[in-house]
Amino acid sequence: MSKLGHLGARLIRGEVGYDFIGKRKIWYGISILITITAIVGLAVRGLNMGIEFEGGAVFTTPKTSVSAGTAERSAEAASGHDAIVQELGTGGLRIQISGVDTAKSDQIKTELAKDLNVPEAKINADLVGPSWGETIANKAWTGLIVFMILVVIYLAIAFEWRMAIAALVALIHDITITVGIYALVGFEVTTGTVIGLLTILGYSLYDTVVVFDSLKEGTKDITKQTRYTYSEIANRSINGTLVRSINTTIVALLPVAGLLFIGGGFLGAGMLNDISLSLFVGLAAGAYSSIFIATPLVADLKERDPQIKALKKRVLAKRAAAAAKGESAEAPEAQGEGDDYDDDPSDDEAAAVVGPRHQPASRGRGRGRPSGKRR
């Protein structure tokens, strides 16, 4: 078995673990810092909206010996606006200029034909009106709001309202970071970006629901026992699904990284950047939020419930009494599959993080006989 697989098995059994819930203030602080940075970048730099949203013209030229850099300078001089130029596989150029109307596009087309030394009739011009882009943007916002509402309703029914709120916060967290990264790096926002954003929301929600499902099973009839607090079980739920989250995230990020860094970077296929950046940042943020934001936030909200608060007091009081009697105060062992909660004091141990499992003292073999040679 691989080391990661062996670690995953030990995490599921509760033999080892990391205190994610106990250090939740650190994760909250990191997320707040990243979110503030994203918001500042969005406010200062703004989004580089594509032609689909602002309107403009796209000129496609036949094969030419003029470089993309030279064509970009010519297009900006002719239009007075920023231009994006991409080399096509046919040897031609795709020149995109935002904020250009029909009358202006004819003038730009004439000047481009002279500068690029190609026939004007062979330059194809496609115009996109700003009203079309506004319609697309409004539909995207509508779809996002409807998605959020349905997510909250579903999670409130399938789990509980606290988990619905935590999942919503995690989704907003992921969207804010992704949009902020777009503002900071200056990538163009196109319809591909919108598709990427909607895709990562589904992935982030899926990762969060897996942890929530484990938490729901682990906290069933939690108030009928005095071995674990809610936060401890939440912590074990995260640890139990940790390796799975890491594996699925890495597998999902590898092809997206190929699109972003190889396709968009080395090969110069800039159109791939529109969707690959949103997917790359969103997938990473979604995996982070499901572990470090959503579940700790559920534990925080749940610990405010009077029954859960009373349970925590009983658990801590019982452990304090056990410690006063000189009994073991180590972390409770993980429950085996099919185990039920019980209140046997001999089974209670303290700590929120599940540590290495301690083996019991050696017992005799057979029916109560001590180990050793038979006489």
C-alpha positions as CSV (number, residue, x, y, z in Angstrom):
1,M,0.0,0.0,0.0
2,S,1.3,3.5,-0.8
3,K,2.2,5.9,2.0
4,L,-0.7,8.2,1.1
5,G,-3.1,5.3,1.1
6,H,-1.8,4.0,4.4
7,L,-2.1,7.4,5.9
8,G,-5.7,7.7,4.6
9,A,-6.6,4.4,6.2
10,R,-5.1,5.5,9.5
11,L,-7.0,8.8,9.3
12,I,-10.3,7.0,8.6
13,R,-9.7,4.7,11.6
14,G,-8.9,7.7,13.8
15,E,-5.4,6.5,14.6
16,V,-3.9,9.9,13.5
17,G,-5.3,13.3,12.8
18,Y,-4.8,17.0,12.6
19,D,-6.7,19.5,14.7
20,F,-8.4,21.5,11.9
21,I,-11.3,22.7,14.2
22,G,-9.0,23.7,17.1
23,K,-7.0,25.9,14.8
24,R,-10.0,27.4,12.9
25,K,-9.2,31.0,13.9
26,I,-5.9,30.7,12.0
27,W,-7.8,29.5,8.9
28,Y,-10.4,32.2,9.3
29,G,-7.6,34.8,9.5
30,I,-5.9,33.5,6.4
31,S,-9.2,33.5,4.4
32,I,-10.1,37.0,5.6
33,L,-6.6,38.2,4.5
34,I,-6.9,36.6,1.0
35,T,-10.5,37.9,0.6
36,I,-9.5,41.4,1.5
37,T,-6.6,41.3,-1.0
38,A,-9.0,40.1,-3.7
39,I,-11.6,42.8,-2.9
40,V,-8.9,45.5,-2.9
41,G,-7.6,44.2,-6.3
42,L,-11.1,44.3,-7.6
43,A,-11.7,47.8,-6.4
44,V,-8.4,49.2,-7.6
45,R,-7.7,47.4,-10.8
46,G,-11.2,46.3,-11.8
47,L,-12.1,43.5,-14.2
48,N,-10.8,43.5,-17.7
49,M,-14.2,42.8,-19.3
50,G,-14.1,41.0,-22.7
51,I,-15.8,42.1,-25.9
52,E,-18.8,39.9,-25.1
53,F,-19.7,42.2,-22.2
54,E,-18.5,45.7,-23.4
55,G,-19.1,45.3,-27.1
56,G,-16.6,46.0,-29.8
57,A,-15.1,44.5,-32.9
58,V,-13.1,41.4,-33.8
59,F,-11.0,41.5,-37.0
60,T,-9.6,38.3,-38.5
61,T,-6.9,38.8,-41.1
62,P,-5.5,36.4,-43.7
63,K,-2.0,35.1,-43.5
64,T,0.5,37.9,-42.9
65,S,4.1,38.3,-42.0
66,V,3.4,41.1,-39.5
67,S,4.0,40.1,-35.9
68,A,1.3,40.2,-33.2
69,G,3.1,43.0,-31.4
70,T,3.2,45.2,-34.4
71,A,-0.4,44.5,-35.2
72,E,-1.4,45.3,-31.7
73,R,0.3,48.7,-31.8
74,S,-1.3,49.4,-35.2
75,A,-4.8,48.5,-33.9
76,E,-4.4,50.6,-30.8
77,A,-3.2,53.6,-32.9
78,A,-6.1,53.2,-35.3
79,S,-8.8,52.8,-32.7
80,G,-7.6,54.6,-29.6
81,H,-8.5,51.6,-27.5
82,D,-6.6,48.7,-26.1
83,A,-6.3,45.7,-28.5
84,I,-5.8,42.0,-28.0
85,V,-4.0,40.2,-30.8
86,Q,-3.7,36.5,-31.2
87,E,-1.9,34.5,-33.8
88,L,-4.0,31.9,-35.6
89,G,-2.9,28.5,-36.9
90,T,-3.5,29.7,-40.5
91,G,-0.9,32.4,-40.1
92,G,-3.4,35.2,-39.8
93,L,-4.2,37.3,-36.8
94,R,-7.3,37.8,-34.6
95,I,-7.5,41.4,-33.4
96,Q,-10.0,42.2,-30.7
97,I,-10.9,45.8,-29.8
98,S,-13.5,46.8,-27.2
99,G,-15.8,49.8,-27.3
100,V,-15.9,50.1,-31.1
101,D,-19.1,50.9,-33.1
102,T,-19.9,50.2,-36.7
103,A,-18.7,53.5,-38.1
104,K,-15.4,53.3,-36.3
105,S,-14.9,49.7,-37.3
106,D,-14.9,50.5,-41.0
107,Q,-12.1,53.1,-40.4
108,I,-10.1,50.7,-38.3
109,K,-10.4,48.0,-41.0
110,T,-9.1,50.3,-43.7
111,E,-6.1,51.3,-41.6
112,L,-5.3,47.8,-40.6
113,A,-5.3,46.7,-44.2
114,K,-2.6,49.3,-44.9
115,D,-0.5,48.6,-41.9
116,L,-0.6,44.8,-42.3
117,N,-0.3,44.9,-46.0
118,V,-3.3,42.7,-46.7
119,P,-6.4,43.3,-48.9
120,E,-9.1,45.1,-47.0
121,A,-11.7,42.8,-48.5
122,K,-10.1,39.8,-46.9
123,I,-10.2,41.2,-43.4
124,N,-13.3,39.8,-41.7
125,A,-15.0,42.1,-39.1
126,D,-17.5,40.9,-36.5
127,L,-19.2,43.4,-34.3
128,V,-20.7,42.8,-30.9
129,G,-23.1,45.3,-29.4
130,P,-22.9,46.3,-25.7
131,S,-26.6,45.4,-25.2
132,W,-25.8,41.8,-26.0
133,G,-23.1,41.7,-23.5
134,E,-25.3,43.3,-20.9
135,T,-27.9,40.6,-21.5
136,I,-25.3,37.8,-21.1
137,A,-24.1,39.4,-17.8
138,N,-27.6,39.7,-16.4
139,K,-28.3,36.1,-17.2
140,A,-25.1,35.0,-15.6
141,W,-26.0,36.9,-12.4
142,T,-29.5,35.5,-12.5
143,G,-28.2,32.0,-12.9
144,L,-25.7,32.5,-10.0
145,I,-28.4,33.8,-7.6
146,V,-30.8,31.0,-8.5
147,F,-28.0,28.5,-8.0
148,M,-27.2,29.9,-4.5
149,I,-30.9,29.8,-3.5
150,L,-31.3,26.2,-4.6
151,V,-28.1,25.2,-2.8
152,V,-29.3,26.7,0.5
153,I,-32.7,25.1,0.2
154,Y,-31.3,21.7,-0.6
155,L,-28.7,21.7,2.2
156,A,-31.2,22.9,4.7
157,I,-33.5,20.0,3.8
158,A,-30.8,17.3,3.4
159,F,-28.7,18.4,6.4
160,E,-29.6,21.4,8.4
161,W,-29.7,25.2,8.2
162,R,-26.3,25.6,9.8
163,M,-24.7,23.5,7.1
164,A,-26.6,25.5,4.4
165,I,-25.2,28.8,5.8
166,A,-21.6,27.4,6.0
167,A,-21.8,26.1,2.4
168,L,-23.1,29.4,1.2
169,V,-20.2,31.3,2.9
170,A,-17.7,28.9,1.4
171,L,-19.2,29.4,-2.1
172,I,-19.1,33.2,-1.7
173,H,-15.5,32.8,-0.4
174,D,-14.5,30.9,-3.6
175,I,-16.2,33.3,-6.0
176,T,-14.6,36.3,-4.3
177,I,-11.1,34.9,-4.4
178,T,-11.5,33.8,-8.1
179,V,-12.8,37.1,-9.2
180,G,-10.2,39.0,-7.2
181,I,-7.4,36.9,-8.9
182,Y,-8.8,37.9,-12.3
183,A,-8.6,41.5,-11.3
184,L,-5.0,41.2,-10.0
185,V,-3.6,39.4,-13.0
186,G,-5.6,41.3,-15.5
187,F,-7.0,38.3,-17.5
188,E,-9.9,39.1,-19.7
189,V,-13.3,38.1,-18.5
190,T,-15.3,36.3,-21.2
191,T,-18.2,33.9,-21.4
192,G,-15.6,31.2,-20.8
193,T,-14.9,32.8,-17.4
194,V,-18.5,32.6,-16.5
195,I,-18.7,29.0,-17.4
196,G,-15.6,28.3,-15.3
197,L,-17.1,30.1,-12.3
198,L,-20.3,28.1,-12.5
199,T,-18.3,24.9,-12.8
200,I,-16.2,25.5,-9.7
201,L,-19.3,26.2,-7.7
202,G,-20.5,22.7,-8.4
203,Y,-17.2,21.2,-7.5
204,S,-16.8,23.2,-4.3
205,L,-20.3,22.2,-3.2
206,Y,-19.6,18.6,-4.0
207,D,-16.4,18.5,-1.9
208,T,-18.2,20.3,1.0
209,V,-21.2,17.9,0.9
210,V,-18.9,14.9,1.2
211,V,-17.6,16.2,4.5
212,F,-21.0,17.2,5.7
213,D,-22.4,13.8,5.0
214,S,-19.6,12.2,7.1
215,L,-20.3,14.8,9.8
216,K,-24.1,14.0,9.7
217,E,-23.5,10.3,10.2
218,G,-20.9,10.9,13.0
219,T,-23.2,13.2,15.0
220,K,-26.3,11.0,14.8
221,D,-27.7,10.8,18.4
222,I,-24.7,12.7,19.7
223,T,-26.5,14.0,22.8
224,K,-27.0,10.4,24.0
225,Q,-23.3,9.9,24.7
226,T,-20.6,11.8,26.7
227,R,-17.4,10.7,24.9
228,Y,-17.1,13.3,22.2
229,T,-18.0,17.0,21.7
230,Y,-19.4,18.1,18.4
231,S,-16.2,19.8,17.4
232,E,-14.2,16.6,17.9
233,I,-16.5,14.6,15.7
234,A,-16.4,17.4,13.1
235,N,-12.6,17.2,13.2
236,R,-12.7,13.5,12.7
237,S,-15.0,13.9,9.7
238,I,-12.5,16.2,8.1
239,N,-9.6,13.9,8.7
240,G,-11.6,10.9,7.5
241,T,-12.2,12.6,4.1
242,L,-8.9,14.4,3.9
243,V,-7.0,12.1,1.6
244,R,-10.0,11.7,-0.7
245,S,-10.2,15.5,-1.0
246,I,-6.5,15.8,-1.7
247,N,-6.6,13.1,-4.4
248,T,-9.7,14.5,-6.2
249,T,-8.3,18.0,-6.1
250,I,-4.9,17.0,-7.6
251,V,-6.5,14.9,-10.3
252,A,-8.8,17.8,-11.2
253,L,-6.0,20.4,-11.1
254,L,-3.6,18.6,-13.3
255,P,-5.5,18.9,-16.7
256,V,-6.5,22.4,-15.8
257,A,-2.9,23.4,-15.1
258,G,-2.0,21.9,-18.5
259,L,-4.5,24.2,-20.1
260,L,-3.4,27.3,-18.2
261,F,0.4,27.0,-18.1
262,I,1.1,25.0,-21.2
263,G,-1.7,25.8,-23.5
264,G,-2.2,29.4,-22.5
265,G,1.4,30.1,-21.5
266,F,4.0,28.3,-23.6
267,L,1.8,27.7,-26.7
268,G,0.2,31.1,-26.6
269,A,-3.4,29.9,-26.8
270,G,-4.7,32.9,-24.9
271,M,-8.3,32.0,-25.3
272,L,-7.7,29.0,-23.0
273,N,-6.8,31.4,-20.2
274,D,-10.4,32.7,-19.9
275,I,-11.7,29.4,-18.6
276,S,-8.6,27.7,-17.2
277,L,-7.7,30.4,-14.7
278,S,-11.1,30.4,-13.2
279,L,-11.1,26.6,-13.0
280,F,-7.6,26.5,-11.5
281,V,-8.1,29.1,-8.8
282,G,-11.7,28.0,-8.1
283,L,-10.8,24.3,-7.7
284,A,-8.0,25.1,-5.3
285,A,-10.2,27.6,-3.3
286,G,-13.1,25.1,-3.2
287,A,-10.9,22.3,-1.8
288,Y,-9.5,24.8,0.8
289,S,-12.9,26.2,1.8
290,S,-14.6,22.7,2.3
291,I,-11.9,21.7,4.8
292,F,-10.8,25.0,6.5
293,I,-14.0,27.1,6.2
294,A,-17.2,25.2,5.8
295,T,-16.9,22.5,8.5
296,P,-15.2,24.7,11.1
297,L,-18.0,27.2,10.6
298,V,-20.6,24.5,11.1
299,A,-18.9,23.5,14.4
300,D,-18.9,27.1,15.5
301,L,-22.6,27.5,14.8
302,K,-23.5,24.2,16.3
303,E,-21.6,24.8,19.5
304,R,-23.9,27.7,20.2
305,D,-26.9,25.3,20.4
306,P,-28.0,24.8,24.0
307,Q,-28.0,21.0,23.8
308,I,-24.6,20.9,22.1
309,K,-23.2,23.4,24.6
310,A,-24.6,21.3,27.5
311,L,-23.0,18.2,25.9
312,K,-19.6,19.8,25.8
313,K,-19.9,20.7,29.5
314,R,-20.8,17.1,30.4
315,V,-17.9,15.7,28.3
316,L,-15.4,18.0,29.8
317,A,-16.7,17.4,33.3
318,K,-16.5,13.7,32.8
319,R,-12.9,13.9,31.6
320,A,-11.9,16.2,34.5
321,A,-13.4,13.6,36.9
322,A,-11.5,10.8,35.2
323,A,-8.3,12.9,35.3
324,A,-8.8,13.5,39.0
325,K,-9.0,9.8,39.6
326,G,-5.7,9.3,37.8
327,E,-7.3,7.6,34.8
328,S,-6.1,8.0,31.2
329,A,-6.9,11.4,29.7
330,E,-5.7,10.7,26.2
331,A,-7.7,11.2,23.0
332,P,-10.6,8.7,22.6
333,E,-10.0,6.0,20.1
334,A,-11.8,6.1,16.8
335,Q,-15.0,4.1,16.7
336,G,-14.8,1.0,14.6
337,E,-17.3,0.4,11.8
338,G,-20.6,-0.3,13.4
339,D,-19.6,0.9,16.9
340,D,-22.2,2.8,18.9
341,Y,-21.7,5.6,21.3
342,D,-21.6,4.5,24.9
343,D,-21.1,6.1,28.3
344,D,-18.7,3.5,29.7
345,P,-16.2,5.6,31.7
346,S,-13.4,3.1,31.0
347,D,-13.7,4.0,27.3
348,D,-13.6,7.8,27.7
349,E,-10.4,9.7,27.0
350,A,-9.8,13.4,26.4
351,A,-8.6,15.6,23.6
352,A,-10.0,16.9,20.4
353,V,-7.4,15.4,18.1
354,V,-7.2,11.7,17.6
355,G,-3.6,10.6,18.4
356,P,-1.8,7.3,17.8
357,R,-3.9,4.4,18.9
358,H,-2.5,2.8,22.1
359,Q,-2.5,-1.0,22.2
360,P,-4.0,-2.6,25.3
361,A,-2.0,-4.7,27.6
362,S,-1.3,-8.2,26.2
363,R,-4.0,-10.6,27.0
364,G,-3.9,-14.4,27.3
365,R,-4.5,-16.5,24.3
366,G,-7.4,-19.0,24.2
367,R,-10.1,-18.9,26.9
368,G,-8.7,-16.8,29.6
369,R,-5.4,-18.6,29.9
370,P,-2.2,-16.6,30.3
371,S,0.2,-16.7,27.4
372,G,3.2,-19.0,27.7
373,K,3.9,-22.7,27.5
374,R,1.2,-25.1,28.4
375,R,2.0,-27.6,31.1
